[in-house]
Amino acid sequence: MELKLVTGRAKSGKSNYLYNDALNKLKVNNGDNFLYIVPEQMTYSTELDIINKISEDGLLDMQIISFKKLEYMVFDEVGGLKLQDINDYGKIMLLKQICDKSLDELVVYKKALYKDGFLREFNSFVKELKKNKIDVSTLENIDTSSLKNELLKRKLTDIINIYKKMETVTKNNFFDDQDKTNYFINLIEKSNLIKNSYIYIDNFESLVGQRLEVIKKLVENSKGVTISLNIDNRCLKNLETIDDYEIFKVTYDTYIQYKKIAEDLSIDLEIIKLDKSYINNTEIKAIDENMFTVSTTAKYLENPENVIAFSSMNTYTEIENVCRKILNLVRDKGYRYKDIAVVTSAMDMYSINIKKVFTQFDIPFFIDLKKDIMNNPFVKYILSILDMLNFNFKHQSVFEYFKTGFSGLDYGEVDKLENFALEFGIEGNKWFKPFKIKDKNVEYYEELRKKFADDFGKLRKEFSKLKTSEDITIFLYNIFKMHNIQQNIEKKVDEFKHKGLYELSFINTQVWNVIIEIFEQIILTSKDVEITPIQYRKILEAGLSEIELGIIPPTLDKVVVGDLDRAFINNYKAIFLIGANEGVLLSYGEDKGLLLDEEKDTLKALGLQLLNTSTYNNYKEKHILYKVLTKPTDYLFVSYALSTVDGKALQPSLYIDKLKQIFINIKIESDLSNNDELNFIMTKKATLEVLIERLREFIEGKPLSDVWKDVYSWYERNCEDLAYIIDSGFNYKNIVNDIKNTDIDKIYGEYMTMSVSKLENFASCPFKFFLDFGIKPYPRKELKVEYYDIGNIFHECVEKFTNIIINKSIDVKVVDKENVTKSMEMCINEVLSENLSDSNALEYNERNKYIKEKIKRLLDRAAWTMVSQLKKGNFEPKFTEFEIKKEILGISKKILLEGRVDRVDVLEDGENAYINIVDYKSSKKDMVLSDVMNGLQLQLFVYLSSIIKSGEKINELIPKISGVFYFNIDDPFIDGDSNSNELYEDEIFKELSLKGYVLEDMNIIKNIDSDIENAKSSNVIPVSFKSDNTLTKASKVLNDNEYMLVLDKVDAIAGELSNKILDGKIDINPFRKDSNKTPCSYCDYKTVCQF
């Protein structure tokens, strides 16, 4: 029975001492065992190191193992492990059941119970308690009478309540990892393997209660235990002896625990102190000695060559700089990729950029990060089946299922079926009824439907009878068998291997076993527990989200990218520490978990030791950073970014300042001041992007250096395909050619008739006009309420309502609101019954039903607003959908403009009929004369021109100009706080006034709004008077001559636009009214024209 500690700072030869001690004993081996214990992720690299050291092909008498492996070796030898294993997922299932039953008993955690992550946090806390040998009785024996923190008292009550019930359920039924470790501790003294072994423990920095108890038992029952400990020997007597003691705080606490073990066993603790540093690189040694000290006494006076610091514009360019430096090491210094590691403490910030940029630079890499499985097709398959059955086959869950690849339909069939289902609103029970839809391909889709319905028709009936966790689990497993899931996954794995996608093959190899293990845990822990399928689905998803699969590098020669806490496993020639920013490099951890640090400190004062505090984690992170910074043999690169990719500013870490203090001549490299163009010439793919950027700058007027001219020539000689792309881009101008005269008729038709709105479309953007009316692409059809569907419903309903007034000769001056509402309601019902597709869409889901009710409300208001406006004047509605035909004159080919005026109001006066042209708009819109002059608002003036200039009479009377107006069907917002109830409706009425231009004639104005003479301002038309009865500047009026000038100009514009259409003009030239407004914002073709 002996306990040895081998102590020293980083690179002082501790592991080598252990290797040599073991190998020396091996040479004179008398049948003893040699067990070399390291962290689980280090077993392979340690074994490789020892084999290389002894120059043999392998090890026979020494076993490189982890603590977990040692446990199973003793279990195999001694036996007695009879209880079922329960893993974290099984414990979460148990916690869920316990918390549900104890809901009324909980005080603090009652509301938190159903929040994401609570059960995971509670399970982690229970593991921490067990690892520190704290059971329920220990918690119950805490004297809380002296506690002033009432919240902590209530938390402890809840924790004890749940923990006690969990222990009751698991005791004598299940073993988790902590239970197995306790059992292992009790078996050590019975193990001959341990009794006949020399044990070496290497690369462990901190150990909690259970592990310390294991070590105590190993010391007591083995031939000897030798342990390495990374600590400065000067700290052994007093931690604060040295300036940088904080980096050894964690290992010092562990040293104190080892001393206590020796005292408890009444043995001497032998300490082998290794003070010599084997850091041969003087610059790395300077970091070892000074990086974590408060003051820098020994400054490095020479120019550093092996420690390089650089800043980058953002986190993306930071990775680009890393890649360039890696390629320099490989290309110029003969490094292998496996000699290089990239380390960060912000993997979530950098992983996406690393994948993208390393691939672009053709650098083989392996990200040492466990992968979650939530996006795995098998997981989506399981969850989508539960979603379909739980929520009656909603569209999203059905096609989530189809797209997993396990449905029996290929991806082409799935895409076609999805388009069909969206167009006709296929979901829910419609999947289980024959498709009775008028579509030429309906038989094809019916066959696909049958395949799906045959699978799930009976299953959904069976699903409704499931009561327990076991029932649902077996039900799902039977579906797996029916669909041959295991065999299909194996086929996929083989495909991935064949294509060289080893990472995907590793993940999919594990995923089947992992999910089956989860199902076993469900049945083990909740076999007879009654649970609803929806609850089952939530718990299953929570468990699946906890699973992370580890993979091994598929090839050895790769750059390893890892988190800070996993980066010290292997030896590397060069290490890149990226993300050296404040708050990124070291997190200075916040309080996490069920108890705050302050609460844990309170419990510590009462004798309850919990290690996992933010203070402890800070010390641990510093120790890990120390090991990383002293790990490389040749080069240390430290980089930081000045901002994130989205522009958020970042500050360099304080350790950058510390580097400057140590290396007084160090220069921080920057991509902002890197003028050596040769640094940007790397791989074919990576250099291409920089070349294109330089060529773009050349086009903008900047000179192109000879270096990049040579690079361009190289691509021309060696990569014809890439050179062609470069030339195409270099000479590309976003200009389209005119349509040939011979193709005009093919595209637009031989006899051209068009609406005025098409001319407006052309004026807005000729290219959009060409696509809309020439190419005529159409979006994927969906059974949903589109904006234009609502507009059509509005128009039809208001038209029908107006026709009732006209046909029944209703006197609007006496009609009341109740009758208006009834008439409009009748019109709405008629329109919806005539347009079944729109009606079906409005009943398709709850959102659309809400839209339907909104339509009714808007139309009711529109009808009463229209009647109220007519009540105030003498104009009467005479026509709806008044047909207009106007031939464009003075062009090379006949073009006939056709259209329909929504409403024509007439005032008959002797021989004349004054007409108001009214156009309904389903959104707020005003008429602007400058838009008319630019061809953007021609419609109403073209209609007016056609009526006035045609020479035809209206009701045997000569038509005269009165006005052109938009009638907005809207539900305007009014400031209710600033208006009384009486004024509320008046404000809405004013907001819905007619928008447009009226004839500057007092008689006409009074006949539109008879109240204007007294009110001085109209709430029907945009006209108001000053106190001297002259019109205000805000009034939108035109006299007879101005109106005729506008009509002549509109006719001329229509002719100009028509000539351009006939000339084949399709320029990508959208209008711009001001710096902010173009038609591009809502254009469907933005990605086509790339304007």
VONU-471391 format. One line per 3 residues: their letters; for each residue x, y, z of C-alpha. Coordinates in steps of 0.1 Angstrom, whole numbers. Layout:
<mimis>
a) X/Y/Z  ... .
</mimis>
This chain:
<mimis>
mel) 0/0/0  17/32/-12  6/65/-27 .
klv) 30/86/-48  24/120/-63  45/132/-93 .
tgr) 42/170/-93  54/198/-116  43/225/-140 .
aks) 33/218/-176  60/200/-197  80/190/-166 .
gks) 80/153/-177  53/139/-153  37/115/-179 .
nyl) 72/104/-190  81/97/-154  50/75/-150 .
ynd) 57/58/-183  93/50/-174  84/39/-139 .
aln) 58/14/-153  81/2/-180  110/-4/-156 .
klk) 87/-25/-134  75/-43/-165  111/-55/-173 .
vnn) 113/-74/-140  76/-84/-140  67/-112/-117 .
gdn) 32/-116/-128  20/-82/-116  -6/-62/-135 .
fly) -1/-26/-147  -31/-4/-150  -26/30/-165 .
ivp) -57/52/-160  -63/83/-181  -94/103/-191 .
eqm) -116/82/-215  -108/104/-246  -70/100/-240 .
tys) -68/62/-239  -59/58/-276  -33/87/-277 .
tel) -17/75/-245  -14/39/-257  2/52/-290 .
dii) 27/73/-270  38/44/-249  41/20/-278 .
nki) 62/46/-297  84/50/-265  92/13/-262 .
sed) 95/8/-300  73/-23/-299  42/-33/-319 .
gll) 19/-33/-288  15/-38/-251  7/-71/-234 .
dmq) 13/-65/-197  0/-29/-194  -35/-18/-199 .
iis) -44/18/-208  -79/23/-194  -104/48/-181 .
fkk) -120/47/-146  -152/35/-163  -134/6/-180 .
ley) -118/-3/-147  -152/-6/-131  -164/-30/-157 .
mvf) -132/-51/-154  -138/-55/-117  -176/-62/-122 .
dev) -166/-90/-147  -142/-104/-122  -162/-102/-90 .
ggl) -197/-102/-103  -228/-91/-84  -240/-64/-108 .
klq) -276/-77/-110  -297/-45/-113  -308/-29/-146 .
din) -288/0/-160  -306/33/-161  -291/61/-181 .
dyg) -298/99/-181  -328/95/-204  -344/69/-182 .
kim) -338/92/-151  -354/121/-169  -385/99/-176 .
llk) -386/90/-139  -382/126/-129  -411/135/-152 .
qic) -434/110/-135  -423/120/-100  -427/157/-106 .
dks) -461/153/-122  -473/133/-92  -457/158/-68 .
lde) -469/189/-85  -491/201/-57  -463/195/-31 .
lvv) -437/217/-49  -432/253/-39  -404/269/-59 .
ykk) -401/246/-89  -438/242/-96  -438/267/-124 .
aly) -403/257/-137  -413/221/-140  -426/223/-176 .
kdg) -399/247/-189  -374/234/-214  -343/220/-196 .
flr) -356/219/-161  -356/181/-159  -321/180/-174 .
efn) -309/205/-149  -324/186/-120  -308/154/-132 .
sfv) -274/171/-134  -278/184/-99  -287/149/-86 .
kel) -256/135/-103  -235/162/-87  -249/153/-53 .
kkn) -242/116/-58  -207/123/-71  -200/143/-39 .
kid) -215/114/-18  -245/135/-7  -276/114/-2 .
vst) -311/124/9  -303/118/46  -274/142/43 .
len) -297/169/30  -324/162/56  -298/165/84 .
idt) -288/201/74  -297/225/101  -317/251/82 .
ssl) -328/270/113  -299/294/110  -306/301/73 .
kne) -318/336/66  -324/329/29  -360/318/28 .
llk) -359/310/-9  -330/286/-3  -350/269/24 .
rkl) -380/264/0  -356/252/-28  -341/226/-4 .
tdi) -376/214/5  -385/208/-32  -351/192/-39 .
ini) -354/168/-9  -389/159/-19  -381/150/-55 .
ykk) -347/134/-47  -362/112/-19  -389/99/-42 .
met) -363/93/-69  -342/73/-45  -372/53/-34 .
vtk) -380/43/-70  -345/35/-80  -333/17/-49 .
nnf) -330/-20/-54  -344/-16/-90  -319/4/-111 .
fdd) -282/13/-112  -271/46/-127  -234/55/-133 .
qdk) -230/70/-98  -246/39/-82  -223/16/-101 .
tny) -193/36/-89  -205/32/-53  -209/-5/-59 .
fin) -175/-6/-75  -159/10/-44  -174/-18/-23 .
lie) -160/-45/-46  -124/-32/-49  -112/-51/-18 .
ksn) -125/-84/-33  -107/-79/-66  -75/-99/-73 .
lik) -69/-78/-103  -65/-47/-81  -45/-66/-54 .
nsy) -19/-77/-80  -17/-43/-98  5/-13/-99 .
iyi) -18/16/-108  -9/48/-126  -33/78/-128 .
dnf) -24/105/-153  -39/137/-166  -66/142/-140 .
esl) -68/177/-126  -97/176/-102  -116/147/-87 .
vgq) -149/148/-67  -160/127/-37  -167/94/-55 .
rle) -135/94/-75  -114/103/-44  -131/74/-26 .
vik) -121/51/-55  -85/62/-53  -85/57/-16 .
klv) -97/21/-20  -72/15/-48  -43/27/-26 .
ens) -56/5/2  -59/-26/-19  -33/-24/-47 .
kgv) 5/-28/-48  8/10/-53  -8/40/-68 .
tis) 12/67/-86  -6/99/-97  6/129/-117 .
lni) -5/163/-108  0/195/-127  10/220/-101 .
dnr) 40/242/-94  60/226/-66  63/259/-47 .
clk) 25/258/-42  26/225/-22  34/242/11 .
nle) 14/274/4  -8/280/-26  -2/317/-27 .
tid) 36/314/-27  37/322/-64  22/351/-84 .
dye) 3/329/-108  -12/305/-82  -47/309/-95 .
ifk) -40/285/-124  -31/258/-99  -61/264/-75 .
vty) -80/234/-88  -50/210/-87  -40/224/-53 .
dty) -74/214/-39  -70/180/-53  -35/178/-37 .
iqy) -51/185/-3  -75/156/-9  -47/133/-17 .
kki) -29/143/15  -61/135/34  -63/101/19 .
aed) -27/94/30  -36/106/65  -67/85/67 .
lsi) -47/54/57  -18/62/80  7/61/52 .
dle) 34/85/40  25/105/9  56/103/-13 .
iik) 60/133/-35  83/133/-66  89/169/-75 .
ldk) 99/176/-111  111/211/-115  129/209/-148 .
syi) 109/223/-177  111/205/-210  97/234/-229 .
nnt) 125/239/-254  108/268/-271  120/299/-252 .
eik) 89/319/-263  65/293/-251  85/291/-219 .
aid) 81/329/-214  43/323/-216  46/295/-191 .
enm) 64/317/-166  46/350/-171  11/347/-187 .
ftv) -9/343/-156  12/364/-132  0/397/-118 .
stt) 32/415/-128  56/407/-157  91/407/-143 .
aky) 110/386/-170  102/403/-203  111/387/-236 .
len) 133/413/-253  139/397/-287  115/398/-316 .
pen) 91/368/-311  90/344/-340  71/315/-326 .
via) 43/334/-308  22/352/-332  -9/374/-325 .
fss) -32/387/-351  -65/406/-353  -91/403/-380 .
mnt) -119/424/-392  -146/399/-381  -149/362/-370 .
yte) -152/351/-407  -120/368/-419  -103/355/-387 .
ien) -109/319/-399  -96/329/-433  -64/342/-418 .
vcr) -61/309/-397  -64/289/-429  -37/309/-447 .
kil) -13/304/-418  -21/267/-417  -13/264/-454 .
nlv) 19/283/-450  30/258/-423  21/228/-445 .
rdk) 35/243/-477  66/261/-465  76/242/-433 .
gyr) 66/207/-442  40/203/-415  14/176/-416 .
ykd) -22/186/-409  -22/163/-379  6/185/-363 .
iav) -18/214/-361  -48/221/-337  -73/249/-337 .
vts) -87/257/-302  -116/279/-291  -139/283/-262 .
amd) -167/295/-284  -173/266/-308  -209/277/-313 .
mys) -197/311/-327  -170/296/-350  -181/261/-361 .
ini) -201/271/-391  -174/295/-404  -148/268/-398 .
kkv) -167/242/-419  -172/267/-447  -138/283/-449 .
ftq) -117/252/-442  -136/235/-471  -130/264/-493 .
fdi) -92/263/-486  -92/225/-491  -79/219/-456 .
pff) -89/185/-442  -103/190/-407  -121/172/-379 .
idl) -142/191/-354  -140/173/-321  -175/181/-311 .
kkd) -204/157/-303  -232/158/-327  -268/161/-318 .
imn) -293/139/-336  -324/161/-338  -319/166/-376 .
npf) -313/130/-383  -339/115/-407  -347/86/-383 .
vky) -354/110/-354  -376/132/-377  -393/101/-389 .
ils) -403/91/-353  -414/125/-342  -433/131/-374 .
ild) -453/99/-370  -463/110/-335  -472/144/-348 .
mln) -493/130/-376  -512/107/-352  -515/133/-324 .
fnf) -526/162/-346  -547/145/-373  -522/145/-402 .
khq) -515/182/-405  -497/191/-437  -463/200/-420 .
svf) -461/167/-401  -472/146/-431  -445/160/-454 .
eyf) -419/160/-426  -426/122/-426  -424/119/-464 .
ktg) -391/138/-466  -373/115/-441  -368/90/-469 .
fsg) -384/61/-450  -419/65/-464  -415/44/-495 .
ldy) -419/74/-518  -389/88/-537  -381/125/-534 .
gev) -395/133/-569  -429/118/-559  -428/136/-526 .
dkl) -423/170/-543  -451/164/-567  -474/152/-540 .
enf) -466/182/-519  -475/206/-547  -508/188/-552 .
ale) -516/188/-515  -509/225/-511  -530/234/-542 .
fgi) -561/215/-530  -557/217/-493  -551/180/-487 .
egn) -546/173/-449  -563/155/-421  -590/130/-430 .
kwf) -587/138/-467  -557/115/-468  -580/86/-461 .
kpf) -606/93/-487  -603/90/-525  -593/122/-543 .
kik) -623/135/-561  -606/165/-576  -607/177/-612 .
dkn) -571/174/-622  -556/156/-652  -530/137/-630 .
vey) -554/129/-601  -550/91/-607  -512/94/-602 .
yee) -517/112/-569  -544/88/-559  -519/59/-561 .
lrk) -495/78/-539  -523/85/-514  -532/48/-513 .
kfa) -496/39/-504  -497/63/-475  -533/55/-464 .
ddf) -526/17/-465  -498/23/-439  -517/46/-416 .
gkl) -553/38/-420  -553/10/-395  -525/25/-374 .
rke) -545/56/-364  -573/35/-351  -548/14/-331 .
fsk) -531/45/-319  -562/59/-303  -564/29/-280 .
lkt) -528/33/-266  -527/40/-229  -492/34/-215 .
sed) -456/42/-223  -450/5/-231  -480/5/-255 .
iti) -468/35/-275  -432/23/-275  -441/-12/-289 .
fly) -465/5/-314  -436/26/-327  -412/-3/-329 .
nif) -437/-23/-349  -439/5/-374  -401/4/-376 .
kmh) -403/-33/-385  -431/-27/-410  -410/-1/-428 .
niq) -377/-21/-425  -360/9/-409  -329/-9/-396 .
qni) -322/-24/-430  -327/10/-447  -303/27/-422 .
ekk) -277/0/-429  -280/7/-467  -276/44/-461 .
vde) -245/38/-440  -230/17/-468  -239/45/-493 .
fkh) -222/71/-471  -190/50/-468  -189/44/-506 .
kgl) -192/81/-512  -165/89/-486  -190/106/-462 .
yel) -175/89/-432  -188/113/-406  -224/107/-417 .
sfi) -218/69/-418  -205/70/-382  -235/90/-369 .
ntq) -260/68/-387  -243/36/-375  -249/47/-339 .
vwn) -284/63/-342  -304/30/-344  -287/16/-313 .
vii) -291/48/-294  -329/51/-301  -335/15/-293 .
eif) -316/20/-260  -340/49/-253  -370/27/-260 .
eqi) -356/1/-236  -352/28/-210  -388/39/-215 .
ilt) -401/4/-209  -377/-2/-181  -387/29/-161 .
skd) -423/35/-172  -437/2/-184  -471/5/-169 .
vei) -473/43/-165  -504/58/-181  -494/86/-204 .
tpi) -511/105/-233  -494/103/-267  -488/140/-267 .
qyr) -470/138/-233  -450/108/-246  -440/128/-276 .
kil) -428/157/-255  -407/135/-232  -393/116/-261 .
eag) -382/148/-278  -367/161/-246  -347/129/-243 .
lse) -336/128/-280  -324/164/-277  -301/153/-249 .
iel) -283/127/-271  -250/137/-285  -230/113/-306 .
gii) -192/113/-305  -173/103/-336  -136/95/-343 .
ppt) -115/112/-370  -121/91/-402  -84/97/-412 .
ldk) -54/107/-392  -40/136/-412  -65/163/-404 .
vvv) -64/195/-385  -82/189/-352  -106/217/-342 .
gdl) -117/214/-306  -132/231/-275  -107/245/-250 .
dra) -114/218/-225  -106/189/-249  -76/205/-267 .
fin) -48/192/-244  -53/156/-253  -25/153/-279 .
nyk) 8/169/-286  9/194/-314  36/214/-332 .
aif) 14/244/-337  -18/255/-319  -41/282/-330 .
lig) -61/298/-302  -90/316/-319  -116/339/-303 .
ane) -92/356/-279  -118/382/-271  -131/395/-238 .
gvl) -160/374/-226  -153/348/-252  -119/333/-243 .
lsy) -128/328/-206  -165/330/-199  -162/341/-163 .
ged) -192/318/-158  -226/329/-146  -247/312/-121 .
kgl) -263/281/-136  -284/252/-123  -309/248/-95 .
lld) -288/267/-69  -270/299/-72  -233/302/-62 .
eek) -243/322/-32  -266/294/-21  -240/268/-27 .
dtl) -215/288/-6  -242/290/22  -245/252/21 .
kal) -208/248/20  -206/267/53  -231/241/67 .
glq) -208/212/56  -222/205/22  -195/205/-4 .
lln) -206/213/-40  -178/219/-65  -198/230/-95 .
tst) -198/268/-89  -189/295/-113  -158/304/-92 .
ynn) -146/268/-94  -152/267/-132  -133/300/-136 .
yke) -103/284/-119  -107/253/-140  -109/273/-173 .
khi) -77/292/-163  -59/259/-157  -70/245/-190 .
lyk) -60/276/-209  -26/274/-192  -21/239/-205 .
vlt) -32/249/-240  -8/278/-242  21/257/-231 .
kpt) 12/227/-253  27/235/-287  63/226/-294 .
dyl) 69/251/-322  42/278/-327  14/294/-308 .
fvs) -10/316/-328  -34/337/-308  -61/355/-328 .
yal) -91/377/-321  -118/395/-341  -128/431/-339 .
stv) -165/423/-346  -189/395/-352  -201/388/-388 .
dgk) -232/409/-382  -211/439/-371  -213/437/-333 .
alq) -181/451/-318  -157/427/-299  -129/437/-275 .
psl) -96/418/-274  -90/397/-243  -69/410/-214 .
yid) -45/381/-223  -37/400/-256  -24/429/-234 .
klk) -5/404/-213  12/390/-245  23/426/-253 .
qif) 37/430/-218  57/397/-221  68/402/-257 .
ini) 76/439/-258  85/438/-295  55/417/-306 .
kie) 35/432/-335  -2/424/-338  -7/414/-374 .
sdl) -40/426/-390  -58/417/-421  -66/454/-424 .
snn) -29/463/-429  -17/431/-447  -3/445/-479 .
del) 16/414/-490  -5/401/-518  14/368/-519 .
nfi) -2/359/-485  -35/357/-503  -24/332/-529 .
mtk) -32/298/-515  -53/270/-529  -71/271/-563 .
kat) -105/276/-547  -95/301/-520  -74/322/-543 .
lev) -102/324/-568  -124/343/-544  -97/369/-537 .
lie) -89/372/-574  -125/380/-582  -125/406/-554 .
rlr) -94/422/-569  -109/422/-604  -140/439/-590 .
efi) -118/466/-574  -101/470/-608  -134/476/-625 .
egk) -141/503/-599  -109/521/-608  -83/506/-585 .
pls) -50/494/-601  -44/456/-605  -10/445/-593 .
dvw) 13/423/-614  8/395/-589  -29/392/-596 .
kdv) -23/396/-634  0/365/-631  -27/347/-610 .
ysw) -53/355/-637  -30/341/-664  -24/309/-644 .
yer) -61/303/-642  -64/309/-680  -36/283/-686 .
nce) -46/257/-660  -83/260/-653  -103/268/-684 .
dla) -136/262/-667  -128/287/-639  -112/312/-663 .
yii) -145/311/-683  -165/319/-652  -141/347/-643 .
dsg) -143/362/-678  -181/359/-679  -183/377/-646 .
fny) -157/403/-656  -176/412/-687  -210/408/-673 .
kni) -234/437/-674  -269/433/-660  -285/444/-693 .
vnd) -310/424/-714  -313/426/-751  -345/437/-768 .
ikn) -369/411/-781  -365/405/-818  -393/418/-840 .
tdi) -399/382/-852  -406/371/-817  -429/399/-806 .
dki) -460/381/-819  -449/348/-805  -445/362/-770 .
yge) -474/388/-768  -497/374/-795  -505/387/-830 .
ymt) -535/408/-820  -526/427/-789  -553/437/-764 .
msv) -542/447/-729  -555/464/-698  -543/498/-687 .
skl) -528/482/-656  -504/463/-679  -492/496/-693 .
enf) -487/508/-658  -468/476/-651  -445/483/-681 .
asc) -439/519/-669  -431/505/-634  -405/480/-648 .
pfk) -403/467/-684  -385/435/-674  -413/426/-649 .
ffl) -439/433/-676  -420/409/-699  -419/382/-673 .
dfg) -456/387/-662  -471/388/-697  -445/372/-719 .
ikp) -429/344/-700  -458/340/-676  -442/320/-648 .
ypr) -465/310/-620  -458/303/-583  -466/271/-566 .
kel) -504/270/-560  -516/268/-525  -551/267/-510 .
kve) -547/299/-491  -562/334/-491  -539/356/-512 .
yyd) -540/394/-512  -555/394/-547  -582/369/-537 .
ign) -594/393/-510  -593/421/-535  -615/401/-560 .
ifh) -640/394/-532  -641/430/-522  -647/441/-558 .
ecv) -674/415/-565  -693/423/-533  -692/460/-536 .
ekf) -703/456/-573  -733/435/-563  -742/459/-536 .
tni) -740/489/-560  -761/470/-586  -788/465/-559 .
iin) -790/503/-555  -790/508/-593  -814/480/-603 .
ksi) -839/487/-575  -836/525/-579  -830/528/-542 .
dvk) -830/563/-529  -797/563/-509  -808/595/-490 .
vvd) -834/576/-471  -818/541/-467  -807/531/-432 .
ken) -777/513/-419  -796/481/-410  -808/476/-445 .
vtk) -773/484/-459  -758/457/-436  -784/431/-447 .
sme) -779/438/-484  -741/436/-481  -743/404/-461 .
mci) -765/389/-489  -739/400/-515  -710/384/-495 .
nev) -728/351/-492  -736/351/-529  -700/359/-539 .
lse) -685/332/-517  -710/306/-529  -702/315/-565 .
nls) -664/312/-558  -661/279/-540  -623/278/-542 .
dsn) -621/311/-523  -648/300/-499  -630/267/-492 .
ale) -597/286/-487  -614/309/-462  -626/278/-442 .
yne) -592/260/-445  -578/270/-411  -584/293/-382 .
rnk) -563/321/-396  -583/321/-428  -616/320/-408 .
yik) -605/352/-391  -597/368/-424  -633/358/-435 .
eki) -647/377/-406  -625/406/-413  -637/407/-449 .
krl) -673/409/-437  -665/437/-413  -646/457/-439 .
ldr) -673/453/-465  -700/463/-441  -681/494/-433 .
aaw) -674/500/-471  -711/497/-480  -722/522/-453 .
tmv) -694/546/-462  -703/545/-499  -740/552/-491 .
sql) -731/579/-466  -709/596/-492  -737/595/-518 .
kkg) -762/608/-492  -742/640/-490  -745/648/-527 .
nfe) -766/645/-558  -745/622/-579  -761/587/-584 .
pkf) -744/554/-592  -755/545/-628  -730/519/-640 .
tef) -708/491/-626  -681/473/-645  -686/499/-673 .
eik) -667/485/-703  -640/506/-719  -623/500/-753 .
kei) -597/524/-766  -574/520/-796  -539/534/-792 .
lgi) -532/557/-821  -499/566/-838  -481/532/-833 .
skk) -468/506/-857  -493/480/-848  -529/480/-835 .
ill) -532/478/-797  -566/479/-781  -568/489/-745 .
egr) -596/472/-726  -609/477/-691  -639/481/-668 .
vdr) -647/510/-646  -657/497/-612  -684/524/-608 .
vdv) -696/555/-627  -716/581/-607  -736/605/-628 .
led) -751/640/-623  -775/649/-651  -778/686/-658 .
gen) -799/695/-689  -780/682/-719  -749/672/-700 .
ayi) -741/642/-678  -712/649/-653  -694/617/-645 .
niv) -673/606/-616  -651/575/-622  -646/555/-591 .
dyk) -621/526/-587  -622/503/-557  -589/497/-539 .
ssk) -584/470/-513  -555/489/-497  -549/525/-489 .
kdm) -540/544/-520  -540/580/-531  -537/595/-566 .
vls) -506/615/-573  -504/636/-605  -466/630/-609 .
dvm) -473/593/-609  -499/598/-637  -473/618/-657 .
ngl) -448/589/-653  -472/563/-665  -477/547/-630 .
qlq) -513/558/-625  -529/559/-660  -559/538/-655 .
lfv) -586/562/-644  -575/590/-667  -574/566/-697 .
yls) -610/555/-688  -620/591/-686  -604/600/-719 .
sii) -621/571/-736  -656/583/-723  -650/620/-730 .
ksg) -633/617/-764  -653/588/-779  -683/610/-788 .
eki) -707/585/-774  -734/598/-751  -744/585/-716 .
nel) -781/582/-711  -786/603/-743  -765/631/-726 .
ipk) -731/645/-735  -705/632/-709  -687/659/-690 .
isg) -657/656/-666  -664/657/-629  -637/637/-612 .
vfy) -616/605/-609  -614/588/-575  -601/558/-556 .
fni) -625/544/-530  -604/526/-504  -619/495/-487 .
ddp) -601/497/-455  -603/496/-417  -583/527/-407 .
fid) -567/531/-373  -580/561/-353  -566/575/-321 .
gds) -594/565/-298  -578/583/-268  -579/617/-285 .
nsn) -615/614/-298  -648/612/-282  -672/584/-292 .
ely) -693/609/-312  -663/619/-333  -649/584/-337 .
ede) -671/574/-367  -666/609/-382  -629/604/-381 .
ifk) -631/570/-398  -655/584/-424  -630/612/-432 .
els) -601/586/-435  -622/567/-460  -629/598/-482 .
lkg) -625/595/-520  -589/601/-531  -584/617/-565 .
yvl) -590/649/-585  -623/668/-589  -633/694/-614 .
edm) -626/730/-602  -663/739/-604  -682/750/-573 .
nii) -714/736/-586  -699/702/-591  -682/703/-557 .
kni) -714/711/-540  -732/683/-558  -707/659/-545 .
dsd) -707/672/-509  -735/696/-501  -722/703/-466 .
ien) -689/718/-479  -702/754/-481  -708/755/-443 .
aks) -681/731/-432  -654/747/-454  -638/713/-457 .
snv) -651/681/-473  -649/647/-457  -660/631/-490 .
ipv) -635/646/-515  -600/662/-511  -613/698/-512 .
sfk) -613/726/-486  -618/763/-486  -601/793/-469 .
sdn) -621/818/-450  -624/840/-481  -640/810/-499 .
tlt) -610/804/-522  -596/768/-525  -567/758/-503 .
kas) -534/745/-517  -542/711/-504  -573/708/-525 .
kvl) -569/684/-554  -587/701/-583  -582/706/-620 .
ndn) -601/730/-642  -615/720/-676  -584/730/-696 .
eym) -560/713/-671  -581/681/-673  -580/680/-711 .
lvl) -542/686/-710  -538/657/-686  -560/635/-708 .
dkv) -540/644/-739  -508/637/-720  -521/604/-707 .
dai) -530/593/-743  -495/603/-755  -479/583/-726 .
age) -500/553/-735  -488/556/-771  -451/559/-760 .
lsn) -453/529/-737  -471/508/-764  -444/517/-789 .
kil) -417/505/-765  -436/472/-760  -438/467/-798 .
dgk) -401/476/-801  -393/447/-777  -380/468/-749 .
idi) -376/447/-717  -350/468/-698  -342/460/-662 .
npf) -352/495/-653  -376/498/-623  -389/533/-614 .
rkd) -375/550/-584  -398/577/-569  -374/586/-541 .
snk) -344/570/-524  -365/545/-506  -393/535/-529 .
tpc) -390/511/-559  -413/483/-571  -385/458/-563 .
syc) -394/454/-526  -424/432/-533  -414/419/-567 .
dyk) -414/381/-572  -385/383/-597  -358/399/-577 .
tvc) -337/368/-579  -342/366/-617  -331/402/-626 .
qf) -307/407/-597  -312/444/-600 .
</mimis>
